[in-house]
Structures are given as structure tokens and as C-alpha cells.
Amino acid sequence: MNRTTAASAETVVKSKKRPFFQNKWNDSLTGYLFISPWLIGFLALTAYPLFLSLYYSFTNYTLMQPIEWIGVQNYDRIFTSDPKFINSVKVTFMYVLASVPLKLLAALFVAMILSKEIKGIGFYRTAIYFPSLIGGSIGVSLLWRNIFGVDGIFNKIIGVFGFEGKGWITSPDTALGTLILLTVWQFGSTMVIFLAGLKQIPTDLYEASSVDGANKIVQFFKITLPMLSPIIYFNLIMGVIGAFQMFTSAFVITNGGPMNSTYVYALYLYERAFSRYELGYASALAWIMLVMIVIATLLISYSSKYWVFYETESGRGKRK
């Protein structure tokens, strides 16, 4: 009887242990099965092309001849004997430094206006957000090119006030500005994120500051901006990443002209890859772009500890 009891106890112990490991494995397997569509897509469409392009960047791959390993010759050629690379980097940085801050300012300004509870506010929010849904399309780029052409509606409007219009997209002095203006006009998504952040700021802070005599300007700089700083940080990162990759508007509206004044980096990469079929060289350019984006992101992330404010559980705030 004792042996039977001992065997039964051992069986109970084993039966208790087995489900624990089995359940743990089953849970992991179930989780991987649920994410398998995304995982397969990531490996096949992102990870594999990413590392394949890294390999191609060290080869002479032109689609017209067998792949030839050439080491770092592509990178050496880019940095030492490619004036178009330097020009495209210069134009891209000018575009990023101008478009990203202006877009953030426009989005924040409109978000503060739309945060007020007024009649028909839902319609206004939808109408202002709508351009962001179609802003990156070829159709909008074509429309923008017609608006700022010699016979475009913009020249007709300023002509009413006595100003003489010109071809804004055909002048080296203003062509990049039209592309920047198009980017700023597409602030809808950024505005919605700012609007959500404004809704999360406690009204008690404004009420208390009003009692202390703070006006609207003081409240904006002492309450609104610090409380929105994590949102600003996020929008800044996303804006910089997107601006570095700007392609459609430059390709459709100006095609890099006039006089390479809008010859952004992504357009130069596209030309090397799909006009000259220098895929190895274009892969090297793509990895240089990735490094530039990573460096810019790291610099912003490092600086965030000086200006990004996070609210703690105790109700006080601290910087990152």
C-alpha cells in the first residue's frame, strides 16, 4: 500500500510538473504562430533585402554583368570623386533643417487652435488633416507644380496685389522653397499627435498659474511646451527621418532641377540605381543615408535629456 501511495504521489508530482513546461512551450508557440505573418514579412521583405544591400555595397553590381567583389571602392569613390554626392547631401540637409522645424511650428500652432471646443470643430479638424492623407501622392505633386508654375494660380493671386510672378519651381533660388512649403502643408498627422498631447495636459495647471497672475504667453512657455516636450521629441524624430527620405515631390515637381537646387539625396540614389543601373553603388549610397539618419537620431536623442520633460507619478516633473 505504501508503494502504491508513493507511486501515486510521484505520478501526481510529474503530472503537475509536465503541464507547466508544456504550457510554457505552448504559449510561446502560440505567440510565434500569431506573429508569424509579420515575422515572415519582416524577414523576407526587410531583413533579407537589408543585409543583401549591405553585401551589394561592396560589389560592382550593375545588372549588366556578373557581380564582382570590390571591397570599399564604392565608398571611396563616393567620398573622394563624386561631386553630386556632396551636392545632394548639402541640399538634403538644407531641406531637413528648414522643413522639419517649420512643419512642427505649423502643426503646433494649428493644434492649439483646434484644441478649443467651438462649434463645428470636428469638421475643421478633418478638413485640415485630410491633406496628409494624399500629401505624398504624385497627383498632389503635379498639382503643386501647376500652382507654382509661371501661369499658376499663385502668380495670379499675387498679381492682384501688384506683385510680378515668376516660375517658382524653375528658379534655383525658390525651387527648394516650394518643396519645403509642400512638406509644411502636410502637417496633418503631426498636428493630430500634438492635439492628443494638448488634451492630456491637466487644466489644473493653467488654472493655478492664472491665479498666480500668469498670462497666456507665460503659460505657453512654462506649462504647454514642457508638458508637450515628449510629443515634440517624437514628432521631431519622425520628421527628421521622413525628411531625409523625401523623394516623390522632388522627382515629380522639379526632377532635381533647376541647376541641381532640389537634387536631394534620395533622388540621387534613385538615379544611380534605376537610371544608370549601378545597384552596388546605389546600395553604398543607401547605407550612407542610413548612417546619416542614425547619427541625426542619436544627436536628437542625446540632446533630449536637456529639454524633454516627463511627469512622474508624484506629480512632479523630471527631465529625461
C-alpha positions in Angstrom: 0.0 0.0 0.0 2.9 2.3 0.8 4.4 1.6 -2.6 1.2 2.3 -4.3 0.8 5.5 -2.4 4.4 6.6 -3.2 3.9 5.8 -6.9 0.6 7.8 -6.9 2.3 10.7 -5.3 5.2 10.5 -7.9 2.6 10.4 -10.7 0.8 13.5 -9.2 4.1 15.4 -9.0 5.0 14.5 -12.6 1.6 15.5 -13.8 1.9 18.8 -12.0 5.3 19.5 -13.5 4.6 18.4 -17.0 1.8 20.9 -17.7 4.0 23.8 -16.5 6.6 23.1 -19.2 4.1 22.1 -21.8 2.0 25.2 -21.2 5.1 27.4 -21.4 6.1 25.9 -24.7 2.6 26.0 -26.0 2.2 29.7 -25.0 5.5 30.5 -26.8 4.5 28.5 -29.9 1.1 30.1 -29.9 2.6 33.6 -29.7 5.0 32.9 -32.6 2.2 31.5 -34.7 0.2 34.7 -34.2 3.1 36.9 -35.2 4.3 34.6 -37.9 2.7 36.7 -40.8 4.6 39.8 -39.6 7.7 37.8 -38.8 7.8 36.2 -42.2 7.2 39.5 -43.9 9.9 41.2 -41.8 12.5 38.5 -42.6 11.6 38.3 -46.3 10.9 41.9 -47.1 13.1 43.9 -44.7 15.9 41.9 -43.1 16.9 39.9 -46.1 17.0 42.9 -48.5 18.7 45.0 -45.9 21.7 42.6 -45.5 21.7 41.8 -49.2 22.1 45.5 -50.0 25.0 45.6 -47.5 26.7 42.9 -49.5 25.9 44.6 -52.8 27.5 47.8 -51.4 30.9 46.1 -51.6 30.4 44.8 -55.1 30.3 46.1 -58.7 26.7 45.1 -59.4 25.2 46.7 -62.5 22.6 44.1 -63.7 24.6 44.0 -67.0 27.5 41.9 -65.8 28.3 39.3 -63.1 28.6 40.6 -59.5 32.2 41.4 -58.7 33.5 41.9 -55.2 35.4 45.2 -55.0 35.6 45.9 -51.2 35.3 49.5 -50.2 35.9 51.0 -53.6 32.3 52.2 -53.9 32.6 54.1 -50.6 36.0 55.5 -51.5 34.6 56.7 -54.8 31.6 58.3 -53.1 33.6 60.4 -50.7 36.6 61.3 -52.9 35.4 61.7 -56.5 31.6 62.2 -56.6 30.6 65.9 -56.6 26.9 65.0 -57.0 27.1 63.2 -53.7 28.3 66.3 -51.9 25.6 68.5 -53.6 22.8 66.0 -52.7 23.9 65.9 -49.1 24.0 69.7 -48.9 20.5 70.1 -50.5 19.1 67.4 -48.2 20.4 69.0 -45.1 19.1 72.4 -46.2 15.7 70.7 -46.7 15.7 68.9 -43.4 16.8 71.9 -41.4 14.1 74.1 -42.9 11.2 71.8 -43.4 11.1 69.9 -40.1 11.1 73.0 -37.7 8.5 74.8 -39.9 6.3 71.8 -40.0 6.4 71.4 -36.3 5.6 75.0 -35.7 2.7 75.0 -38.1 1.3 71.7 -36.6 1.6 73.0 -33.0 0.0 76.4 -33.9 -3.0 74.8 -35.6 -3.3 72.1 -32.9 -3.6 74.8 -30.3 -6.3 76.5 -32.2 -8.2 73.2 -32.8 -7.9 72.2 -29.2 -10.6 74.8 -28.4 -14.2 73.5 -28.1 -16.0 75.5 -30.7 -18.9 74.7 -33.0 -18.0 72.6 -36.0 -14.6 71.8 -34.6 -14.8 68.2 -35.8 -15.2 69.4 -39.4 -12.3 71.7 -39.1 -10.0 69.0 -37.7 -11.0 66.6 -40.5 -10.5 69.2 -43.2 -7.1 70.2 -42.0 -6.0 66.6 -41.5 -7.2 65.5 -45.0 -4.2 66.8 -47.0 -1.9 64.5 -45.0 -3.8 61.5 -46.4 -3.0 62.5 -50.0 0.0 64.7 -49.4 2.7 62.3 -50.6 0.9 61.3 -53.8 2.0 62.0 -57.3 -1.2 63.8 -58.0 -0.6 66.4 -55.3 2.9 66.9 -56.6 1.6 67.6 -60.1 -1.0 70.0 -58.7 1.7 71.8 -56.7 3.8 72.1 -59.8 0.9 73.7 -61.6 0.1 76.1 -58.7 3.7 77.5 -58.7 4.2 77.5 -62.4 4.5 80.7 -64.5 0.8 80.6 -65.3 -0.1 79.1 -61.9 -2.8 80.3 -59.5 -0.2 81.6 -57.0 1.1 84.1 -59.5 -2.4 85.1 -60.3 -3.2 85.7 -56.7 -0.1 87.9 -56.0 -0.7 89.7 -59.3 -3.9 91.0 -57.9 -1.8 92.8 -55.2 0.6 94.3 -57.8 3.4 91.8 -57.5 5.0 90.3 -60.5 5.1 86.5 -60.5 7.7 84.1 -61.9 8.4 80.4 -62.3 8.9 79.5 -58.7 9.8 75.9 -59.5 12.1 76.9 -62.3 14.2 79.3 -60.3 17.2 78.0 -58.4 16.5 80.5 -55.6 12.9 79.4 -54.9 12.6 75.8 -56.2 13.6 74.2 -52.9 11.4 76.6 -51.0 8.3 75.3 -52.9 9.2 71.7 -51.9 9.6 72.8 -48.3 6.3 74.6 -48.4 4.6 71.4 -49.7 6.1 69.5 -46.8 4.9 72.1 -44.3 1.4 71.9 -45.8 1.3 68.2 -45.0 1.3 68.8 -41.2 -1.9 67.0 -40.5 -0.5 63.8 -38.9 1.9 65.8 -36.7 -1.0 68.1 -35.8 -3.2 65.2 -34.7 -0.4 64.0 -32.4 0.1 67.4 -30.9 -3.7 67.7 -30.4 -3.7 64.4 -28.5 -0.9 65.7 -26.3 -2.7 69.0 -25.6 -5.7 67.1 -24.4 -3.6 65.3 -21.8 -2.3 68.5 -20.1 -4.2 68.9 -16.8 -6.3 72.1 -16.8 -5.5 72.5 -13.1 -2.0 73.7 -14.1 -3.5 76.5 -16.2 -6.0 77.4 -13.5 -3.3 77.6 -10.8 -1.0 79.7 -13.0 -3.8 82.1 -13.7 -4.4 82.6 -10.0 -0.7 83.4 -9.7 -1.0 86.0 -12.5 0.5 84.1 -15.4 -0.7 85.3 -18.8 -1.1 83.2 -22.0 2.4 83.6 -23.1 3.9 82.6 -19.8 1.6 79.6 -19.7 2.7 78.5 -23.1 6.4 78.6 -22.3 6.1 77.4 -18.7 3.3 74.8 -19.0 2.4 73.9 -22.6 5.9 73.4 -24.1 7.3 71.5 -21.1 4.3 69.2 -21.0 4.4 68.7 -24.7 8.1 68.1 -24.9 7.8 64.3 -25.2 5.4 64.8 -28.1 7.7 67.3 -29.7 10.6 64.9 -29.3 8.6 62.1 -31.1 7.5 64.4 -33.9 11.0 65.7 -34.3 12.5 62.2 -34.7 9.8 61.1 -37.1 10.0 64.4 -39.1 13.8 64.1 -39.5 13.6 60.5 -40.6 10.9 61.3 -43.2 12.7 64.4 -44.4 15.9 62.6 -45.2 14.0 60.2 -47.3 12.0 62.8 -49.3 11.7 61.7 -52.9 8.3 62.0 -54.6 7.9 65.7 -54.7 11.5 66.4 -55.8 11.1 63.7 -58.5 7.7 64.8 -59.9 7.9 68.6 -59.4 11.5 69.5 -60.3 13.3 66.3 -61.0 16.3 67.7 -59.1 16.5 71.0 -61.0 16.9 73.7 -61.7 20.7 73.6 -61.6 20.5 70.7 -59.0 19.0 73.1 -56.5 16.5 70.4 -55.4 18.7 67.4 -56.1 18.0 65.6 -52.8 19.9 62.5 -51.6 17.0 60.0 -52.3 16.7 61.3 -55.9 20.4 60.8 -56.5 20.2 57.3 -55.1 17.3 56.6 -57.4 19.2 57.9 -60.4 22.2 55.7 -59.7 20.0 52.6 -59.1 17.3 52.8 -61.8 18.8 55.1 -64.5 22.4 54.0 -64.5 21.7 50.6 -63.0 24.6 50.9 -60.7 23.0 48.9 -57.9 26.2 48.2 -56.0 27.0 51.9 -55.9 23.4 52.8 -55.0 23.5 50.3 -52.2 26.5 52.0 -50.7 24.6 55.3 -51.0 21.7 53.8 -49.2 23.8 52.6 -46.3 25.4 56.1 -46.0 21.9 57.5 -45.8 21.1 55.1 -43.0 24.2 56.1 -41.1 23.3 59.8 -41.5 19.8 59.2 -40.2 21.1 57.1 -37.3 23.6 59.9 -36.4 20.9 62.6 -36.6 18.5 60.5 -34.4 21.2 59.8 -31.8 22.1 63.5 -31.6 18.5 64.4 -31.1 18.1 61.6 -28.5 21.2 62.8 -26.7 20.0 66.4 -26.6 16.6 65.3 -25.3 17.8 65.0 -21.7 18.2 68.8 -21.6 14.8 69.7 -22.9 12.4 66.8 -22.7 10.2 66.8 -19.6 8.4 63.7 -18.2 5.8 63.8 -15.5 6.4 61.4 -12.6 3.9 59.6 -10.5 4.4 62.0 -7.7 3.1 64.8 -9.8 6.4 66.5 -10.2 8.4 66.5 -13.4 11.8 65.4 -14.3 13.9 65.6 -17.4 15.0 62.5 -19.3 
